[in-house]
Amino acid sequence: MKSVTKKTNDRQITLNYSHTRAKVKKKYDLEIIESLHKAKLPRLFNTHFKKWVEETEFYSSPSMIKNNKNFLSLLQLGKMAIPYAIDRLKNDATPRVHFFILLSSLTRANPIGDDIRGDIKKMKTAWIKWAKEQNIKGA
Amino acid sequence: MKREFPNSLEGENYKITSPHDTLYNCFAWALGIDNRYIWPDPYGNAAWPNDPDLPRSDTLEVIVKFFQKINFEVTSDRQRHANFHRIAIYCNGNSPTHLARQLPDGKWTSKLGESIDISHTLEALEDGSYGKVKVIMARHSSKTRPIPELHPKLGLIIL
C-alpha cells in the first residue's frame, strides 16, 4: 500500500514538473519573440505606414484605403503598434484619415463623437485625448 | 498619377489646381466644401447625414440617393449645358471610388483622395484606380437646395 502511494506521488510530482517546465519554456520563448518583435517594430511600423499612405493617398473610400497589404501588415503588428501610431499622429504635420482608420482597427475604441466625424483636426485631438486617458504614451 | 491613372497626361487632359490637403476629400469637393471628409463610411470616420434614407454604406445607390435629395437627376449626357450643375460618380464595378464636379467651362474638378485638386477631362481619371464613370447626375441651377444636414453640422450649404 505504501509503495503504491509513493509511486502515485512521484508520478504526480513528475507531471507537475514537466508541466511547469513547458510553461516556463513557453514563456521564455514568448519573451524572446516579443523582444525581437519590439526591436523591429519602429522600422516595420514606419515602412508599412509610409507605403500604405503612398499607395492609397488618391482614395476617398475607407473601404479602398483598408484594402491594402500594408494596412494588413500594420494590423499584424498588433497592440504594440498603438504607441507608434499615437506618436506619429501627434507629430505628423499633416493629420490624415489613415490614422483614424488604423487606430480604430487596432484598438476597437471609438472616441469620435457624431459631432466631429470628418473633421480631421478635431478627430486628431480626440484620439490624442483618448490615448492620454488610456495612459498610452507615444513611442 | 500615371501609375494610378494611366490615361492622365499633365497639361493635356489634367492640370493641378491646388496643393496636397488632407482635410477634405472628393465627396466634399463635389459639394464645394474644403474642410470635411465626407463619405457614406461604414467605419464612422467620415461626416455623413444622420438620415435613415442614407445609410452609412458605401454603395452607388446611397450616393445617388444623396444627390437625388438635392434635386439632381441621373443623366447620360456628359456635355456641359448652361445653367446646369453636374457631378460624375466613378466606380470599380458597382463600388463607388470617386466623385467629380463640372466647372462652368465644361472641364471637371476633382480632389484626389487626400492629395491634390485637379481640373480634368472625365477620361483622364478613367481606366485606373477609379474605374469608369458609372453615373452622371445633373440639376438645373434654379433647383438648388441645402445639402442634407451633415454630422458634424456645417451650417447651411447650398450647392
Interface residues (C-beta under 8 A of the other chain):
Chain A: T56 E57 F58 Y59 S60 S61 P62 S63 M64 K66 T94 P95 R96 V97 F100 I101 S104 N110 I112 D114 D115 I116 R117 G118 D119 I120 K121 M123
Chain B: E4 H20 T22 L23 N25 C26 F27 A28 N35 R36 Y37 I38 W39 D41 P42 Y43 G44 N45 A46 A47 W48 N50 D58 S95 P96 T97 H98 L99 K111 L112 G113 E114 S115 S129 L150 H151 P152 K153
